[in-house]
Amino acid sequence: LDFQGARYLVVGGQPATQLFYTTDNKKLGPLTVVIGTTNQPDIAPTFDRRGDLNTLYWRHHGHAYALVGTADIGYLWNISNDIEYQLDAI
């Protein structure tokens, strides 16, 4: 995945960041990662499909995360595990 940029958003009245990634592999990309703050309780990663987009979202320690793209759920699941691993190291 190649990082293309970021955007500041407001989601549910809370600040969030959206990161954009592309790839030459059409089966994997493009991919968006959204990270925001939340007061809601933690939830395990949850899969959703809307049209041709797959979404994997979860909440952990005051933050909400979402991966959105055309990649299959297995690929999104692996990325979510990488994100959680990196954040737990902080």
PAMI-892270 format. One record per residue: residue number from 1; y, x, z of N, C-alpha, C in turn; chain. Coordinates in Angstrom, 1 decimal, padded with zeros to 4 digits. Layout:
node k = NUM n_yy = Y n_xx = X n_zz = Z ca_yy = Y ca_xx = X ca_zz = Z c_yy = Y c_xx = X c_zz = Z c = A
...
END
This chain:
node k = 1 n_yy = -001.2 n_xx = 000.8 n_zz = 000.0 ca_yy = 000.0 ca_xx = 000.0 ca_zz = 000.0 c_yy = 001.2 c_xx = 000.9 c_zz = 000.0 c = A
node k = 2 n_yy = 002.2 n_xx = 000.5 n_zz = -000.8 ca_yy = 003.5 ca_xx = 001.2 ca_zz = -000.9 c_yy = 004.6 c_xx = 000.4 c_zz = -000.2 c = A
node k = 3 n_yy = 005.3 n_xx = 001.0 n_zz = 000.8 ca_yy = 006.3 ca_xx = 000.3 ca_zz = 001.4 c_yy = 007.5 c_xx = 000.1 c_zz = 000.5 c = A
node k = 4 n_yy = 008.0 n_xx = -001.2 n_zz = 000.4 ca_yy = 009.1 ca_xx = -001.5 ca_zz = -000.5 c_yy = 010.4 c_xx = -001.8 c_zz = 000.2 c = A
node k = 5 n_yy = 010.3 n_xx = -002.2 n_zz = 001.5 ca_yy = 011.6 ca_xx = -002.5 ca_zz = 002.2 c_yy = 011.3 c_xx = -003.5 c_zz = 003.3 c = A
node k = 6 n_yy = 012.4 n_xx = -003.8 n_zz = 004.0 ca_yy = 012.4 ca_xx = -004.6 ca_zz = 005.2 c_yy = 013.5 c_xx = -005.6 c_zz = 005.2 c = A
node k = 7 n_yy = 013.4 n_xx = -006.7 n_zz = 005.9 ca_yy = 014.4 ca_xx = -007.7 ca_zz = 006.0 c_yy = 014.5 c_xx = -008.2 c_zz = 007.5 c = A
node k = 8 n_yy = 015.7 n_xx = -008.4 n_zz = 007.9 ca_yy = 015.9 ca_xx = -009.0 ca_zz = 009.3 c_yy = 015.9 c_xx = -010.5 c_zz = 009.1 c = A
node k = 9 n_yy = 015.1 n_xx = -011.3 n_zz = 009.9 ca_yy = 015.0 ca_xx = -012.7 ca_zz = 009.8 c_yy = 015.2 c_xx = -013.3 c_zz = 011.2 c = A
node k = 10 n_yy = 015.4 n_xx = -014.6 n_zz = 011.2 ca_yy = 015.4 ca_xx = -015.4 ca_zz = 012.4 c_yy = 014.3 c_xx = -016.4 c_zz = 012.3 c = A
node k = 11 n_yy = 013.3 n_xx = -016.4 n_zz = 013.1 ca_yy = 012.2 ca_xx = -017.3 ca_zz = 013.1 c_yy = 012.1 c_xx = -018.1 c_zz = 014.4 c = A
node k = 12 n_yy = 012.2 n_xx = -019.4 n_zz = 014.3 ca_yy = 012.2 ca_xx = -020.2 ca_zz = 015.6 c_yy = 013.3 c_xx = -019.8 c_zz = 016.5 c = A
node k = 13 n_yy = 014.5 n_xx = -019.4 n_zz = 016.0 ca_yy = 015.6 ca_xx = -019.0 ca_zz = 016.9 c_yy = 015.5 c_xx = -017.6 c_zz = 017.5 c = A
node k = 14 n_yy = 014.4 n_xx = -016.9 n_zz = 017.1 ca_yy = 014.2 ca_xx = -015.5 ca_zz = 017.6 c_yy = 014.3 c_xx = -014.5 c_zz = 016.5 c = A
node k = 15 n_yy = 014.7 n_xx = -013.3 n_zz = 016.8 ca_yy = 014.8 ca_xx = -012.2 ca_zz = 015.8 c_yy = 013.4 c_xx = -011.8 c_zz = 015.3 c = A
node k = 16 n_yy = 013.3 n_xx = -011.5 n_zz = 014.0 ca_yy = 012.0 ca_xx = -011.0 ca_zz = 013.4 c_yy = 012.3 c_xx = -010.0 c_zz = 012.3 c = A
node k = 17 n_yy = 011.3 n_xx = -009.3 n_zz = 011.9 ca_yy = 011.4 ca_xx = -008.3 ca_zz = 010.9 c_yy = 010.3 c_xx = -008.6 c_zz = 009.9 c = A
node k = 18 n_yy = 010.6 n_xx = -008.6 n_zz = 008.6 ca_yy = 009.7 ca_xx = -008.8 ca_zz = 007.5 c_yy = 009.6 c_xx = -007.5 c_zz = 006.7 c = A
node k = 19 n_yy = 008.4 n_xx = -006.9 n_zz = 006.6 ca_yy = 008.1 ca_xx = -005.7 ca_zz = 005.9 c_yy = 007.4 c_xx = -006.0 c_zz = 004.6 c = A
node k = 20 n_yy = 007.8 n_xx = -005.4 n_zz = 003.5 ca_yy = 007.2 ca_xx = -005.7 ca_zz = 002.2 c_yy = 006.4 c_xx = -004.5 c_zz = 001.7 c = A
node k = 21 n_yy = 005.2 n_xx = -004.8 n_zz = 001.2 ca_yy = 004.4 ca_xx = -003.7 ca_zz = 000.6 c_yy = 003.8 c_xx = -004.2 c_zz = -000.7 c = A
node k = 22 n_yy = 003.7 n_xx = -003.3 n_zz = -001.7 ca_yy = 003.1 ca_xx = -003.6 ca_zz = -003.0 c_yy = 002.0 c_xx = -002.6 c_zz = -003.2 c = A
node k = 23 n_yy = 001.2 n_xx = -002.8 n_zz = -004.2 ca_yy = 000.1 ca_xx = -001.9 ca_zz = -004.6 c_yy = -000.2 c_xx = -002.2 c_zz = -006.1 c = A
node k = 24 n_yy = -000.8 n_xx = -001.2 n_zz = -006.8 ca_yy = -001.2 ca_xx = -001.5 ca_zz = -008.2 c_yy = -002.5 c_xx = -002.3 c_zz = -008.2 c = A
node k = 25 n_yy = -003.2 n_xx = -002.4 n_zz = -007.1 ca_yy = -004.5 ca_xx = -003.1 ca_zz = -007.0 c_yy = -004.1 c_xx = -004.6 c_zz = -006.8 c = A
node k = 26 n_yy = -004.2 n_xx = -005.4 n_zz = -007.8 ca_yy = -003.9 ca_xx = -006.8 ca_zz = -007.8 c_yy = -004.7 c_xx = -007.6 c_zz = -006.8 c = A
node k = 27 n_yy = -005.9 n_xx = -007.1 n_zz = -006.4 ca_yy = -006.8 ca_xx = -007.8 ca_zz = -005.5 c_yy = -006.2 c_xx = -007.7 c_zz = -004.0 c = A
node k = 28 n_yy = -005.4 n_xx = -006.7 n_zz = -003.8 ca_yy = -004.9 ca_xx = -006.4 ca_zz = -002.5 c_yy = -003.4 c_xx = -006.8 c_zz = -002.2 c = A
node k = 29 n_yy = -002.6 n_xx = -006.8 n_zz = -003.2 ca_yy = -001.2 ca_xx = -007.0 ca_zz = -002.9 c_yy = -000.6 c_xx = -008.0 c_zz = -003.8 c = A
node k = 30 n_yy = 000.7 n_xx = -008.2 n_zz = -003.6 ca_yy = 001.6 ca_xx = -007.7 ca_zz = -002.5 c_yy = 001.2 c_xx = -008.2 c_zz = -001.2 c = A
node k = 31 n_yy = 001.8 n_xx = -007.6 n_zz = -000.1 ca_yy = 001.5 ca_xx = -008.0 ca_zz = 001.2 c_yy = 002.8 c_xx = -008.0 c_zz = 002.0 c = A
node k = 32 n_yy = 003.0 n_xx = -009.0 n_zz = 002.9 ca_yy = 004.2 ca_xx = -009.1 ca_zz = 003.8 c_yy = 003.7 c_xx = -009.1 c_zz = 005.2 c = A
node k = 33 n_yy = 004.3 n_xx = -008.3 n_zz = 006.1 ca_yy = 004.1 ca_xx = -008.3 ca_zz = 007.5 c_yy = 005.3 c_xx = -008.8 c_zz = 008.2 c = A
node k = 34 n_yy = 005.1 n_xx = -009.8 n_zz = 009.0 ca_yy = 006.3 ca_xx = -010.4 ca_zz = 009.8 c_yy = 006.0 c_xx = -010.2 c_zz = 011.3 c = A
node k = 35 n_yy = 007.0 n_xx = -009.6 n_zz = 012.0 ca_yy = 006.9 ca_xx = -009.3 ca_zz = 013.4 c_yy = 008.1 c_xx = -009.9 c_zz = 014.1 c = A
node k = 36 n_yy = 007.8 n_xx = -010.8 n_zz = 015.1 ca_yy = 008.9 ca_xx = -011.4 ca_zz = 015.8 c_yy = 008.6 c_xx = -011.5 c_zz = 017.3 c = A
node k = 37 n_yy = 009.6 n_xx = -012.0 n_zz = 018.0 ca_yy = 009.4 ca_xx = -012.1 ca_zz = 019.4 c_yy = 009.1 c_xx = -013.6 c_zz = 019.7 c = A
node k = 38 n_yy = 008.4 n_xx = -013.8 n_zz = 020.8 ca_yy = 008.0 ca_xx = -015.2 ca_zz = 021.2 c_yy = 007.9 c_xx = -015.3 c_zz = 022.7 c = A
node k = 39 n_yy = 008.0 n_xx = -016.5 n_zz = 023.2 ca_yy = 007.8 ca_xx = -016.8 ca_zz = 024.6 c_yy = 006.4 c_xx = -017.6 c_zz = 024.7 c = A
node k = 40 n_yy = 005.8 n_xx = -017.8 n_zz = 023.6 ca_yy = 004.5 ca_xx = -018.5 ca_zz = 023.6 c_yy = 003.4 c_xx = -017.6 c_zz = 024.1 c = A
node k = 41 n_yy = 002.3 n_xx = -018.2 n_zz = 024.6 ca_yy = 001.2 ca_xx = -017.4 ca_zz = 025.1 c_yy = 000.4 c_xx = -016.7 c_zz = 023.9 c = A
node k = 42 n_yy = -000.3 n_xx = -015.6 n_zz = 024.3 ca_yy = -001.1 ca_xx = -014.9 ca_zz = 023.3 c_yy = -002.1 c_xx = -015.8 c_zz = 022.7 c = A
node k = 43 n_yy = -002.4 n_xx = -015.5 n_zz = 021.4 ca_yy = -003.5 ca_xx = -016.2 ca_zz = 020.7 c_yy = -004.2 c_xx = -015.1 c_zz = 019.9 c = A
node k = 44 n_yy = -005.5 n_xx = -015.3 n_zz = 019.7 ca_yy = -006.3 ca_xx = -014.4 ca_zz = 018.9 c_yy = -005.9 c_xx = -014.6 c_zz = 017.4 c = A
node k = 45 n_yy = -006.2 n_xx = -013.6 n_zz = 016.6 ca_yy = -005.9 ca_xx = -013.7 ca_zz = 015.2 c_yy = -006.5 c_xx = -015.0 c_zz = 014.6 c = A
node k = 46 n_yy = -005.7 n_xx = -015.7 n_zz = 013.8 ca_yy = -006.1 ca_xx = -017.0 ca_zz = 013.3 c_yy = -005.8 c_xx = -017.0 c_zz = 011.8 c = A
node k = 47 n_yy = -006.8 n_xx = -017.5 n_zz = 011.0 ca_yy = -006.7 ca_xx = -017.4 ca_zz = 009.5 c_yy = -006.2 c_xx = -018.8 c_zz = 009.0 c = A
node k = 48 n_yy = -005.4 n_xx = -018.7 n_zz = 007.9 ca_yy = -004.9 ca_xx = -019.9 ca_zz = 007.3 c_yy = -004.8 c_xx = -019.6 c_zz = 005.8 c = A
node k = 49 n_yy = -005.0 n_xx = -020.6 n_zz = 005.0 ca_yy = -004.8 ca_xx = -020.4 ca_zz = 003.5 c_yy = -004.0 c_xx = -021.6 c_zz = 003.0 c = A
node k = 50 n_yy = -002.9 n_xx = -021.2 n_zz = 002.3 ca_yy = -002.0 ca_xx = -022.2 ca_zz = 001.7 c_yy = -001.8 c_xx = -021.8 c_zz = 000.2 c = A
node k = 51 n_yy = -002.3 n_xx = -022.6 n_zz = -000.6 ca_yy = -002.3 ca_xx = -022.3 ca_zz = -002.1 c_yy = -003.1 c_xx = -021.1 c_zz = -002.3 c = A
node k = 52 n_yy = -002.5 n_xx = -020.1 n_zz = -003.0 ca_yy = -003.2 ca_xx = -018.9 ca_zz = -003.3 c_yy = -002.8 c_xx = -017.7 c_zz = -002.3 c = A
node k = 53 n_yy = -002.2 n_xx = -018.1 n_zz = -001.2 ca_yy = -001.8 ca_xx = -017.1 ca_zz = -000.1 c_yy = -002.7 c_xx = -017.2 c_zz = 001.1 c = A
node k = 54 n_yy = -003.1 n_xx = -016.1 n_zz = 001.6 ca_yy = -003.9 ca_xx = -016.0 ca_zz = 002.9 c_yy = -002.9 c_xx = -015.6 c_zz = 003.9 c = A
node k = 55 n_yy = -003.1 n_xx = -016.1 n_zz = 005.1 ca_yy = -002.3 ca_xx = -015.7 ca_zz = 006.3 c_yy = -003.2 c_xx = -015.5 c_zz = 007.5 c = A
node k = 56 n_yy = -002.9 n_xx = -014.4 n_zz = 008.1 ca_yy = -003.6 ca_xx = -014.1 ca_zz = 009.4 c_yy = -002.5 c_xx = -013.9 c_zz = 010.4 c = A
node k = 57 n_yy = -002.5 n_xx = -014.7 n_zz = 011.5 ca_yy = -001.4 ca_xx = -014.6 ca_zz = 012.5 c_yy = -001.9 c_xx = -014.6 c_zz = 013.9 c = A
node k = 58 n_yy = -001.2 n_xx = -014.0 n_zz = 014.8 ca_yy = -001.6 ca_xx = -013.9 ca_zz = 016.2 c_yy = -000.3 c_xx = -013.6 c_zz = 017.0 c = A
node k = 59 n_yy = -000.5 n_xx = -013.8 n_zz = 018.3 ca_yy = 000.6 ca_xx = -013.5 ca_zz = 019.3 c_yy = 000.0 c_xx = -012.6 c_zz = 020.4 c = A
node k = 60 n_yy = 000.8 n_xx = -011.6 n_zz = 020.7 ca_yy = 000.3 ca_xx = -010.6 ca_zz = 021.7 c_yy = 001.5 c_xx = -010.0 c_zz = 022.5 c = A
node k = 61 n_yy = 001.5 n_xx = -010.1 n_zz = 023.8 ca_yy = 002.5 ca_xx = -009.5 ca_zz = 024.7 c_yy = 003.9 c_xx = -009.8 c_zz = 024.2 c = A
node k = 62 n_yy = 004.2 n_xx = -011.0 n_zz = 024.0 ca_yy = 005.6 ca_xx = -011.4 ca_zz = 023.7 c_yy = 006.0 c_xx = -011.2 c_zz = 022.2 c = A
node k = 63 n_yy = 005.1 n_xx = -010.9 n_zz = 021.4 ca_yy = 005.4 ca_xx = -010.7 ca_zz = 019.9 c_yy = 004.5 c_xx = -011.6 c_zz = 019.1 c = A
node k = 64 n_yy = 005.0 n_xx = -012.1 n_zz = 018.0 ca_yy = 004.2 ca_xx = -012.8 ca_zz = 017.0 c_yy = 004.1 c_xx = -012.0 c_zz = 015.8 c = A
node k = 65 n_yy = 002.9 n_xx = -012.0 n_zz = 015.2 ca_yy = 002.6 ca_xx = -011.2 ca_zz = 014.0 c_yy = 002.0 c_xx = -012.1 c_zz = 012.9 c = A
node k = 66 n_yy = 002.3 n_xx = -011.9 n_zz = 011.7 ca_yy = 001.7 ca_xx = -012.6 ca_zz = 010.5 c_yy = 001.6 c_xx = -011.6 c_zz = 009.4 c = A
node k = 67 n_yy = 000.4 n_xx = -011.7 n_zz = 008.8 ca_yy = 000.1 ca_xx = -010.9 ca_zz = 007.5 c_yy = 000.0 c_xx = -012.0 c_zz = 006.4 c = A
node k = 68 n_yy = 000.7 n_xx = -011.9 n_zz = 005.3 ca_yy = 000.6 ca_xx = -012.9 ca_zz = 004.3 c_yy = 000.5 c_xx = -012.2 c_zz = 002.9 c = A
node k = 69 n_yy = -000.5 n_xx = -012.6 n_zz = 002.2 ca_yy = -000.7 ca_xx = -012.0 ca_zz = 000.9 c_yy = -001.9 c_xx = -012.7 c_zz = 000.2 c = A
node k = 70 n_yy = -002.2 n_xx = -012.2 n_zz = -001.0 ca_yy = -003.3 ca_xx = -012.7 ca_zz = -001.8 c_yy = -004.6 c_xx = -012.0 c_zz = -001.5 c = A
node k = 71 n_yy = -004.6 n_xx = -010.9 n_zz = -000.7 ca_yy = -005.8 ca_xx = -010.2 ca_zz = -000.3 c_yy = -006.7 c_xx = -011.1 c_zz = 000.5 c = A
node k = 72 n_yy = -008.0 n_xx = -010.8 n_zz = 000.4 ca_yy = -009.0 ca_xx = -011.6 ca_zz = 001.1 c_yy = -008.9 c_xx = -011.4 c_zz = 002.6 c = A
node k = 73 n_yy = -009.5 n_xx = -012.3 n_zz = 003.3 ca_yy = -009.4 ca_xx = -012.3 ca_zz = 004.8 c_yy = -010.0 c_xx = -011.0 c_zz = 005.4 c = A
node k = 74 n_yy = -011.0 n_xx = -010.4 n_zz = 004.8 ca_yy = -011.5 ca_xx = -009.2 ca_zz = 005.4 c_yy = -010.5 c_xx = -008.1 c_zz = 005.4 c = A
node k = 75 n_yy = -009.8 n_xx = -008.0 n_zz = 004.3 ca_yy = -008.7 ca_xx = -006.9 ca_zz = 004.1 c_yy = -007.6 c_xx = -007.2 c_zz = 005.1 c = A
node k = 76 n_yy = -007.2 n_xx = -008.4 n_zz = 005.2 ca_yy = -006.1 ca_xx = -008.8 ca_zz = 006.2 c_yy = -006.6 c_xx = -008.5 c_zz = 007.6 c = A
node k = 77 n_yy = -007.9 n_xx = -008.8 n_zz = 007.9 ca_yy = -008.4 ca_xx = -008.6 ca_zz = 009.2 c_yy = -008.4 c_xx = -007.1 c_zz = 009.6 c = A
node k = 78 n_yy = -008.8 n_xx = -006.2 n_zz = 008.6 ca_yy = -008.7 ca_xx = -004.8 ca_zz = 008.9 c_yy = -007.3 c_xx = -004.3 c_zz = 009.1 c = A
node k = 79 n_yy = -006.3 n_xx = -004.8 n_zz = 008.4 ca_yy = -004.9 ca_xx = -004.4 ca_zz = 008.6 c_yy = -004.5 c_xx = -004.9 c_zz = 010.0 c = A
node k = 80 n_yy = -004.9 n_xx = -006.1 n_zz = 010.4 ca_yy = -004.5 ca_xx = -006.6 ca_zz = 011.7 c_yy = -005.0 c_xx = -005.7 c_zz = 012.8 c = A
node k = 81 n_yy = -006.3 n_xx = -005.3 n_zz = 012.7 ca_yy = -006.9 ca_xx = -004.4 ca_zz = 013.6 c_yy = -006.1 c_xx = -003.0 c_zz = 013.7 c = A
node k = 82 n_yy = -005.7 n_xx = -002.5 n_zz = 012.6 ca_yy = -004.9 ca_xx = -001.3 ca_zz = 012.6 c_yy = -003.6 c_xx = -001.5 c_zz = 013.3 c = A
node k = 83 n_yy = -002.9 n_xx = -002.6 n_zz = 013.0 ca_yy = -001.6 ca_xx = -002.9 ca_zz = 013.7 c_yy = -001.8 c_xx = -003.0 c_zz = 015.2 c = A
node k = 84 n_yy = -002.8 n_xx = -003.7 n_zz = 015.6 ca_yy = -003.1 ca_xx = -003.9 ca_zz = 017.1 c_yy = -003.4 c_xx = -002.5 c_zz = 017.7 c = A
node k = 85 n_yy = -004.2 n_xx = -001.7 n_zz = 017.1 ca_yy = -004.6 ca_xx = -000.4 ca_zz = 017.6 c_yy = -003.3 c_xx = 000.5 c_zz = 017.8 c = A
node k = 86 n_yy = -002.5 n_xx = 000.5 n_zz = 016.7 ca_yy = -001.2 ca_xx = 001.3 ca_zz = 016.8 c_yy = -000.3 c_xx = 000.8 c_zz = 017.9 c = A
node k = 87 n_yy = -000.1 n_xx = -000.5 n_zz = 018.0 ca_yy = 000.8 ca_xx = -001.0 ca_zz = 019.0 c_yy = 000.2 c_xx = -000.8 c_zz = 020.4 c = A
node k = 88 n_yy = -001.1 n_xx = -000.9 n_zz = 020.6 ca_yy = -001.6 ca_xx = -000.6 ca_zz = 021.9 c_yy = -001.4 c_xx = 000.8 c_zz = 022.4 c = A
node k = 89 n_yy = -001.2 n_xx = 001.7 n_zz = 021.4 ca_yy = -001.0 ca_xx = 003.2 ca_zz = 021.7 c_yy = 000.4 c_xx = 003.4 c_zz = 022.2 c = A
node k = 90 n_yy = 001.3 n_xx = 002.5 n_zz = 022.0 ca_yy = 002.7 ca_xx = 002.7 ca_zz = 022.3 c_yy = 002.9 c_xx = 002.5 c_zz = 023.8 c = A
END
